[in-house]
């Protein structure tokens, strides 16, 4: 199901580069733009407490800060501001859009989709609403609808930065990593030099694409550049740690992930730290980190903002509790069907011996076009368990050729199959 998005690339490239400013200069290092916006919005509210616009400005800045830091407390503060805005001016459109962003941050994707759809009916040509529709649909696995919404963003305002980054994400999911990278380059060039948080986010996504294709050194440089704009950016720290793991520099990965967890104590950061500690040979610390992760993740598992996919792999691959893995996977599968949830569900089915259904789910994920070493390896192992050696070799070879994290296990399995074939 390889898709293309007609992104008017030639026109965008000319328009974007002609209008772009140099994105290498630095803004004031005292505050990130979102922090500056928060301070300005608080002053506006202080000056005019009965005008709803100030509350909208503060809510939007708080949402942006949450997106920069992954700190959910900012979304809670933003929701309070949205409520205040709507008390002063019921149904005001900007406040309702911010509420969708908050729902997305809280992983309430079905509710976000419902509200964004209603707003789209109210104002059919609002670019921001199409962005919200893109995000909600992509998270739920409604990729065709996400693609349509992203295209509308570009039709209404060719070359706009939010559309470029969303189009890049979809291109990656559809298996076109190079086009995704090109779109992110355009986005980077079109971003304001003062938007240090946005620049860090784009660079991190560019690095992620390079890391996923095995270009670890190039990825490392991009993550380091992102950290010069935003030194404590959790996504850059976490991704740089993954680059260190690919380089087998496990001790450095541990330090980076410890820093990431100190910045934002999210469960998935703790799980990544536990895995890095294990790779570094620090087994006692890894065991404690895994136990702490399980405790934290289980509390979250009944909410949509959770670490259930990581919890599935913990139960399947570390704790060896397959029934628990499947129970958690089913919680996610009920409400979202994106490729990574399908992968976790497929793997949980596999470790429970339900390989026919596991194969159906992993192949549904791969049909989107995603090129991911872990997903290919899972597909290969499931096919191998079912006795389909040609399919297993095909998937494992795809994983091995990406030459990234997860590829080493695929290469080991391929070598084992070749050995068995030579001695059969």
C-alpha positions in Angstrom: 0.0 0.0 0.0 2.8 2.4 -1.0 1.3 5.8 -1.1 2.5 9.1 -2.4 1.5 12.6 -1.4 1.5 15.2 -4.2 3.2 17.9 -2.1 3.9 20.4 -4.9 7.6 19.9 -4.0 9.1 22.0 -6.8 6.9 24.9 -6.0 7.5 24.6 -2.3 11.2 24.4 -2.7 11.4 27.6 -4.7 8.9 29.5 -2.5 10.3 28.2 0.8 14.0 28.8 0.1 13.3 32.2 -1.4 11.5 33.3 1.7 13.7 31.5 4.3 16.0 33.2 6.7 19.3 31.7 8.0 18.3 29.2 10.7 21.8 29.0 12.1 21.7 32.2 14.2 20.7 31.8 17.8 17.9 33.5 19.8 18.4 34.7 23.3 19.6 31.8 25.4 17.8 33.0 28.5 14.4 31.6 27.4 13.0 29.4 24.7 10.3 31.1 22.5 7.5 29.2 24.3 8.7 30.4 27.6 8.8 34.0 26.3 5.3 33.6 25.0 4.1 32.3 28.4 5.5 35.3 30.1 4.0 37.7 27.6 0.6 36.0 27.8 0.6 36.2 31.6 1.2 39.9 31.3 -1.6 40.3 28.8 -4.0 38.6 31.2 -2.8 40.7 34.1 -3.4 43.9 32.0 -6.8 42.8 30.7 -8.2 39.9 32.8 -11.6 39.9 31.1 -10.5 39.5 27.5 -10.4 35.9 26.3 -7.6 36.4 23.8 -5.0 36.5 26.6 -6.1 33.2 27.9 -5.9 31.7 24.5 -2.4 33.0 24.0 -1.3 31.5 27.3 -3.0 28.2 26.6 -1.3 27.9 23.2 2.1 28.7 24.7 1.6 26.1 27.4 0.7 23.5 24.8 3.8 24.4 22.8 5.9 24.1 26.0 4.4 20.6 26.6 5.3 19.6 23.0 8.9 20.8 23.7 9.3 19.1 27.0 6.8 16.2 27.1 5.8 17.5 30.6 2.1 16.8 30.9 1.6 19.4 33.6 1.7 22.1 30.9 -1.3 20.6 29.2 -3.2 20.6 32.5 -2.4 24.3 32.9 -3.5 25.0 29.3 -6.8 23.3 29.9 -7.5 25.6 32.8 -6.8 28.6 30.5 -9.1 27.2 27.8 -11.9 26.8 30.3 -11.4 30.4 31.4 -11.4 31.6 27.8 -14.6 29.7 27.0 -16.3 31.1 30.1 -15.7 34.6 28.8 -16.4 33.8 25.2 -18.3 30.5 24.8 -17.6 28.6 21.6 -14.7 30.8 20.5 -12.9 29.0 17.8 -9.3 29.5 18.8 -10.0 28.1 22.3 -11.7 25.0 20.8 -8.6 24.4 18.5 -6.3 24.6 21.5 -8.5 22.1 23.3 -7.9 19.6 20.4 -4.2 20.1 20.8 -4.5 19.4 24.6 -6.4 16.2 23.8 -3.7 15.1 21.4 -1.1 15.8 24.1 -3.1 13.6 26.5 -3.3 10.9 23.9 -7.1 11.2 23.8 -7.0 10.7 20.1 -10.6 9.6 19.4 -11.9 12.7 21.3 -9.5 14.9 19.5 -10.6 13.5 16.2 -14.3 14.1 17.0 -13.7 17.7 18.1 -11.4 18.5 15.1 -14.0 17.1 12.7 -16.7 19.3 14.2 -14.4 22.3 14.0 -13.6 21.5 10.4 -17.4 21.6 9.6 -17.6 25.0 11.3 -14.7 26.5 9.3 -13.8 24.2 6.4 -10.7 26.2 5.3 -8.8 26.5 8.5 -5.2 25.2 8.0 -4.6 24.5 11.7 -7.7 22.3 12.0 -6.5 20.2 9.1 -3.2 19.8 11.0 -5.1 18.5 14.0 -7.1 16.1 11.8 -3.8 14.8 10.4 -2.3 14.2 13.9 -5.4 12.5 15.3 -5.9 10.2 12.3 -2.2 9.3 12.1 -2.1 8.3 15.8 -5.2 6.1 15.3 -3.9 4.5 12.2 -6.3 6.2 9.8 -3.5 6.9 7.4 -5.6 7.7 4.3 -7.6 10.3 6.2 -4.4 11.7 7.6 -2.9 12.0 4.1 -6.0 13.8 2.8 -5.9 16.3 5.7 -2.2 17.0 5.2 -2.7 17.5 1.5 -5.5 20.0 2.3 -3.0 21.9 4.5 -0.7 22.3 1.5 -3.4 23.1 -0.9 -4.7 25.9 1.3 -1.2 27.3 2.1 1.6 25.8 0.0 4.9 25.3 1.8 3.7 26.1 5.3 5.9 24.6 8.0 3.3 22.7 10.0 2.2 20.9 6.8 5.8 20.1 5.8 6.6 18.4 9.1 3.3 16.4 9.0 3.8 15.4 5.4 7.3 14.3 6.3 6.0 12.0 9.1 3.5 10.4 6.7 6.1 10.0 4.0 8.2 8.1 6.6 5.3 5.9 7.6 4.7 5.1 3.9 8.3 4.0 3.4 9.7 7.1 1.6 12.4 8.2 4.1 14.3 10.3 1.6 11.3 12.4 0.6 10.5 12.7 4.3 14.0 14.0 4.9 13.8 16.5 2.0 10.5 17.9 3.4 12.1 18.3 6.8 15.0 20.2 5.2 12.5 22.6 3.7 10.8 23.0 7.1 14.1 23.7 8.8 15.0 26.3 6.2 11.6 28.0 6.6 11.6 28.1 10.4 12.5 31.4 12.0 16.0 31.5 13.6 14.4 32.6 16.8 12.2 29.4 17.0 14.8 27.3 18.7 12.4 24.7 20.0 11.0 24.2 16.6 14.4 24.0 15.0 15.5 21.4 17.6 12.3 19.4 16.9 12.9 19.3 13.2 16.6 18.4 13.5 15.7 15.6 15.9 13.3 14.2 13.4 15.8 14.5 10.6 18.3 12.6 12.8 15.7 10.0 13.6 15.3 9.3 9.9 19.1 9.0 9.4 19.3 6.7 12.5 16.5 4.5 11.2 18.3 4.0 7.9 21.6 3.1 9.5 23.4 6.4 9.0 24.4 6.6 12.7 27.2 9.2 12.4 24.9 11.6 10.4 22.2 11.1 12.9 24.5 11.9 15.8 25.5 15.2 14.2 21.9 16.2 13.8 21.0 15.3 17.4 24.0 17.3 18.7 22.9 20.2 16.6 19.4 20.0 18.0 20.9 20.1 21.5 22.8 23.3 20.8 19.4 24.9 20.2 17.6 23.2 23.1 20.2 21.6 25.5 17.6 19.6 27.5 15.3 18.6 24.7 14.1 15.1 25.8 13.6 13.8 22.2 17.1 14.7 21.2 18.6 13.2 24.3 16.7 10.0 23.9 17.5 9.7 20.2 21.2 10.5 20.8 21.2 7.7 23.3 19.8 5.3 20.7 22.6 6.4 18.4 25.1 5.6 21.1 23.5 2.1 21.5 23.9 1.6 17.8 27.6 2.5 18.2 27.8 0.1 21.2 28.7 3.0 23.5 26.4 1.8 26.1 27.8 3.7 29.1 27.2 7.0 27.2 23.7 5.9 26.3 23.0 5.4 30.0 24.1 8.9 30.9 22.0 10.4 28.2 18.9 8.5 29.2 19.4 9.3 32.9 19.5 12.9 31.9 16.4 12.5 29.8 14.5 10.8 32.7 15.6 13.6 35.0 14.2 16.2 32.6 10.8 14.4 32.2 10.1 11.3 34.4 8.0 9.5 31.8 7.7 5.7 31.9 9.0 5.2 28.4 12.2 7.1 29.3 12.7 4.7 32.2 12.2 1.7 30.0 14.8 2.9 27.6 17.1 3.5 30.5 16.6 0.0 31.8 17.4 -1.5 28.5 20.6 0.6 28.2 21.7 -0.4 31.7 21.2 -4.1 30.7 23.3 -3.6 27.6 26.0 -1.8 29.7 26.2 -4.9 31.9 24.8 -3.1 34.9 22.3 -5.9 35.6 21.2 -5.0 39.2 20.5 -1.4 38.2 18.7 -2.6 35.1 16.5 -5.0 37.1 15.5 -2.2 39.5 14.8 0.2 36.6 12.6 -2.4 34.9 10.7 -3.0 38.1 10.2 0.7 38.6 9.1 1.0 35.0 6.5 -1.8 35.4 5.1 -0.3 38.6 4.8 3.1 36.9 3.5 1.8 33.6 0.8 -0.4 35.2 -0.7 2.6 37.0 -0.9 4.4 33.6 -2.1 1.4 31.6 -5.8 2.2 32.0 -5.4 5.7 30.6 -4.8 6.6 27.0 -1.7 8.6 27.9 0.3 5.5 28.8 3.4 3.4 28.0 1.5 0.3 27.1 3.5 -0.5 24.0 6.7 -0.5 26.0 5.0 -2.5 28.7 4.0 -5.2 26.1 7.7 -5.6 25.1 8.8 -5.6 28.8 6.4 -8.5 29.5 7.2 -10.3 26.3 11.0 -9.9 26.1 12.2 -9.2 29.6 9.8 -10.5 32.2 8.7 -13.5 30.0 5.1 -13.1 31.0 3.3 -13.6 27.7 -0.3 -13.5 29.0 0.3 -10.1 30.6 1.9 -8.9 27.4 -1.2 -9.9 25.4 -3.6 -8.4 28.0 -1.9 -5.0 27.7 -1.6 -5.2 24.0 -5.4 -5.8 23.7 -6.0 -2.6 25.7 -4.3 -0.6 23.1 -5.6 -2.5 20.1 -9.2 -1.8 21.1 -8.9 1.9 20.4 -5.9 2.5 18.0 -4.5 0.7 15.0 -1.4 2.6 14.1 1.6 0.6 12.8 3.4 0.5 16.1 0.4 -0.7 18.1 -0.2 -3.4 15.5 3.5 -4.4 15.9 3.2 -4.7 19.7 -0.1 -6.6 19.4 1.4 -9.0 16.8 4.4 -9.6 19.1 2.2 -10.3 22.1 0.2 -12.7 20.0 3.4 -14.4 18.8 4.8 -15.0 22.3 1.5 -16.6 23.2 1.7 -19.0 20.3 -1.1 -17.3 18.2 1.1 -16.9 15.2 -1.6 -17.0 12.4 -3.2 -13.9 13.9 0.2 -12.4 14.7 1.2 -12.7 11.1 -2.0 -11.0 10.0 -1.4 -8.0 12.3 2.3 -7.5 11.5 1.6 -7.7 7.8 -1.2 -5.2 8.1 1.3 -2.9 9.7 4.0 -3.4 7.1 1.4 -2.9 4.3 1.4 0.8 5.2 4.9 0.9 3.8 6.9 1.5 7.0 10.5 0.5 6.9 11.5 -0.4 10.5 14.2 -2.9 11.4 12.3 -4.1 14.5 9.0 -4.6 12.6 10.8 -6.5 9.8 12.5 -8.7 12.4 9.3 -9.4 14.2 7.6 -10.4 10.9 10.6 -12.7 10.1 10.4 -14.4 13.4 6.7 -14.9 13.2 7.0 -16.3 9.7 9.8 -18.6 10.8 7.7 -20.0 13.6 5.0 -20.8 11.1 7.5 -22.7 9.0 7.5 -20.2 6.1 11.2 -20.0 5.6 11.2 -17.9 2.4 9.1 -15.2 3.9 11.2 -15.3 7.1 14.4 -14.8 5.1 12.8 -12.0 3.1 11.7 -10.0 6.2 15.0 -10.7 8.1 17.0 -9.6 5.1 15.1 -6.3 5.1 15.8 -5.8 8.7 19.5 -6.6 8.4 19.9 -4.3 5.4 18.8 -1.3 7.4 21.9 -1.8 9.5 20.5 -0.2 12.7 19.3 -1.2 16.1 17.4 -4.5 15.8 19.3 -5.4 12.6 22.0 -7.4 14.5 19.4 -10.0 15.8 18.1 -10.3 12.2 21.6 -11.0 10.9 22.1 -13.7 13.6 18.9 -15.4 12.6 19.8 -15.3 8.9 23.2 -16.8 9.7 21.5 -19.5 11.7 19.2 -20.3 8.8 22.0 -20.3 6.3 23.9 -22.7 8.6 21.0 -25.1 8.9 20.4 -25.0 5.2 24.1 -25.9 4.6 23.8 -28.8 6.9 20.4 -30.1 5.9 
